[in-house]
Amino acid sequence: MKAQISTIDGGSAGEIELPAVFEETYRPDLIKNAVLALQSERYQPHGTDPLAGMRTSAVSWGSGRGEAMVPRLKNGSRTARVPQAVGGRAAHPPKVEKKLVRKINKQEKRLAIRSAIAATLNEDLISARGHLYEGSVPVIFDDSFEGLTSAKDVVAALTVVGVYADVERSAESKKVRAGRGKMRGRRYKQRKSVLIVTSEVPLRAAINLAGVDVVAVHQLNAELLAPGTQAGRLTVWTAGALKKLEMM
């Protein structure tokens, strides 16, 4: 399968043979498992104090008083310590030793990434994610794209190939999150836009564009290719990145 290579001014730089990975079978189940496994590594362990509700003088009165045999404070009759008591311990509190990380086999993870890469050619999946673009996919630039040093030049290049409308869509989608999360370091929500994949070093000139992620080809993972477990992200490749992808 061959694809057209574009120059940064909208011209043609010939064709390139796409790597065999783009012919991988689409496996949404594997992609979802790989993304969730990756996200689980960012979970922060949390739990209660093991002695919460237990620092008390309460002991049971024992039998023979016509009262429930629950622990009661020594200087009174109020119950304590047990879960059903006011101020008592929690019945099944969260514990820091809980295993939060989901494991995934290496072969399953590798296959999920290959499947997610192949999904970047599926126009139905790309449209289902809400991406806006003109022309066909994949979008491939020649290696001069990697040498751009200003955001203005990157915007111009993305505009001539018809994908900058998706960046604008992402910028317009930014909104304040509903609920408590806005007080916990995640105040804003924003749609994901273009993924730019280069051969050696991420394209820093595009790092501040709305919703855009920039990575080198060896940094690709399932979550970048399928944010929210949904495959079909609009992706911009460079010719050098595809050549390296062929060797992976």
C-alpha positions in Angstrom: 0.0 0.0 0.0 1.4 3.4 -1.0 0.6 6.9 0.2 1.3 10.4 -1.0 4.0 12.5 0.8 3.3 16.2 1.1 5.8 19.1 1.4 5.3 21.8 4.0 4.1 24.2 1.3 1.4 21.8 0.0 3.3 20.3 -2.9 4.0 16.6 -3.6 7.2 14.8 -2.6 6.4 11.5 -4.2 5.0 8.3 -2.7 6.1 6.0 0.1 5.3 2.3 0.7 3.4 2.0 4.0 4.8 -0.5 6.6 3.1 -3.8 7.1 1.8 -2.6 10.5 -0.9 -0.6 8.7 -2.5 -3.8 7.6 -3.0 -5.2 11.1 -6.5 -6.3 12.1 -8.5 -3.9 14.1 -8.9 -5.2 17.7 -10.8 -2.8 19.9 -10.8 -5.2 22.8 -7.0 -5.4 22.9 -6.7 -1.6 22.4 -9.0 -1.0 25.4 -7.1 -3.4 27.6 -3.8 -1.7 26.7 -5.1 1.8 27.4 -6.6 0.9 30.7 -3.4 -0.9 31.8 -1.4 2.2 30.9 -3.8 4.5 32.8 -3.8 2.3 35.8 -0.1 3.0 36.4 -1.0 6.6 37.1 -3.4 5.8 39.9 -2.4 7.1 43.3 -2.7 4.6 46.2 -5.0 5.9 49.0 -6.4 4.5 52.2 -7.5 5.3 55.8 -5.4 5.4 58.9 -5.3 1.7 60.1 -6.2 2.9 63.6 -8.9 5.3 62.6 -11.8 4.8 65.0 -9.8 2.5 67.2 -8.1 4.9 69.6 -10.7 4.6 72.4 -11.1 3.1 75.9 -14.2 1.3 74.9 -14.7 -2.3 76.1 -17.8 -4.5 76.2 -19.8 -4.7 79.5 -20.3 -8.4 78.9 -23.5 -10.3 79.4 -26.0 -10.1 82.2 -27.0 -6.4 82.0 -29.7 -6.6 79.4 -27.7 -4.4 77.0 -26.0 -5.2 73.7 -22.5 -6.5 74.1 -20.8 -3.8 72.1 -17.8 -1.8 73.2 -18.7 1.2 75.3 -16.6 4.1 76.6 -15.3 3.5 80.2 -16.5 6.9 81.4 -20.0 6.5 79.9 -22.3 4.2 78.0 -21.8 5.5 74.4 -20.8 2.8 72.0 -17.5 3.1 70.1 -15.0 1.2 68.0 -17.5 -1.0 66.1 -18.6 0.2 62.6 -22.3 0.7 63.6 -21.2 3.2 66.4 -21.1 7.0 65.8 -17.3 7.7 65.5 -16.5 4.0 65.1 -14.2 2.5 62.6 -15.2 2.2 58.9 -16.4 -1.3 58.0 -14.4 -1.9 54.9 -12.1 1.1 54.4 -9.9 1.6 51.3 -6.4 0.3 51.9 -3.1 1.5 50.4 -1.9 -2.1 49.7 -4.7 -2.6 47.2 -3.4 -3.6 43.7 -4.3 -0.8 41.3 -2.1 -1.6 38.3 -3.6 -3.8 35.7 -1.2 -6.1 34.0 -1.0 -6.9 30.3 1.0 -9.4 28.4 3.9 -8.0 26.3 2.6 -9.6 23.1 -1.0 -8.4 23.8 0.4 -4.9 24.4 2.4 -5.0 21.2 -0.5 -6.2 19.1 -2.7 -3.5 20.6 -0.3 -0.8 19.5 0.0 -2.3 16.0 -3.8 -2.4 15.8 -4.2 1.2 17.0 -1.6 2.3 14.3 -3.6 0.5 11.6 -6.8 2.2 12.9 -5.3 5.6 12.0 -6.1 4.7 8.3 -9.7 4.0 9.0 -11.7 7.0 8.0 -14.9 5.8 9.6 -13.1 5.5 13.0 -11.5 8.9 12.6 -14.9 10.5 11.8 -16.5 8.7 14.7 -14.0 10.3 17.0 -15.2 13.7 15.7 -12.0 14.8 13.9 -12.3 17.4 11.2 -10.0 17.2 8.1 -10.0 17.5 4.4 -8.4 15.1 1.9 -7.4 11.5 2.7 -5.4 9.7 5.4 -2.7 9.1 6.2 -1.2 12.6 6.3 2.5 12.3 5.6 5.0 15.1 5.4 8.6 15.0 4.1 11.4 15.2 6.6 11.6 19.0 6.3 8.6 19.2 8.5 10.7 18.0 11.5 12.9 21.0 11.0 10.2 23.6 11.7 11.0 25.8 14.7 7.9 28.1 15.1 4.3 27.3 15.8 3.3 29.7 12.9 5.1 27.5 10.4 3.5 24.3 11.8 0.0 25.9 11.6 0.7 26.9 8.0 1.8 23.3 7.1 -1.2 21.7 8.8 -3.5 24.2 7.1 -2.3 23.3 3.6 -2.9 19.6 4.1 -6.3 20.2 5.6 -6.0 19.2 9.2 -5.7 22.5 11.1 -9.5 22.7 11.3 -9.3 19.9 13.9 -6.9 21.9 16.0 -9.4 24.8 16.0 -12.2 22.3 17.0 -10.1 21.3 20.0 -9.5 24.9 21.0 -13.2 25.6 20.9 -14.0 22.6 23.0 -12.2 23.8 26.1 -14.5 24.1 29.1 -14.6 24.1 32.9 -15.1 20.6 34.3 -18.2 20.0 36.3 -17.9 18.8 39.9 -15.1 18.6 42.4 -12.4 17.8 39.9 -12.1 21.5 39.1 -10.5 22.0 42.5 -8.1 19.0 42.1 -5.8 20.1 39.4 -8.0 19.2 36.5 -10.1 22.3 36.0 -10.5 22.1 32.3 -11.6 19.5 29.8 -10.5 19.6 26.1 -10.9 17.4 23.1 -7.9 15.6 21.7 -6.7 16.8 18.3 -3.9 15.8 15.9 -1.1 13.4 16.9 2.2 14.3 15.3 4.7 11.5 15.0 8.4 12.3 14.0 11.4 10.0 13.6 13.9 11.1 16.3 12.8 14.0 18.4 9.2 15.3 19.2 8.3 18.4 17.2 8.5 21.1 19.9 7.2 23.8 17.7 3.8 22.2 17.8 3.7 21.4 21.5 1.4 24.3 22.5 -1.2 23.8 19.8 -4.7 23.0 21.2 -5.2 19.2 21.7 -2.0 18.3 19.8 0.3 15.6 21.1 3.9 15.4 19.7 6.0 12.2 20.0 8.9 10.4 18.4 8.0 7.1 16.8 9.6 5.1 19.5 7.4 6.8 22.1 4.1 5.7 20.6 1.7 3.9 23.0 -1.9 2.7 22.9 -3.2 5.8 24.8 -1.7 8.3 22.4 -3.2 6.4 19.4 -6.5 5.7 21.1 -7.4 8.4 23.7 -10.2 7.2 26.0 -9.8 3.7 24.5 -11.3 4.9 21.2 -9.0 4.2 18.2 -8.9 6.2 15.0 -7.0 9.3 16.1 -6.1 11.8 13.3 -2.3 11.3 12.9 0.3 13.2 11.0 3.5 11.2 10.1 6.8 12.2 8.7 8.5 10.0 6.1 11.3 9.4 8.5 8.9 8.2 11.1 7.3 5.6 8.8 10.8 4.3 7.8 11.6 3.7 11.5 8.2 2.2 12.1 9.0 -0.3 9.5 11.9 -1.6 11.6 9.9 -1.8 14.9 
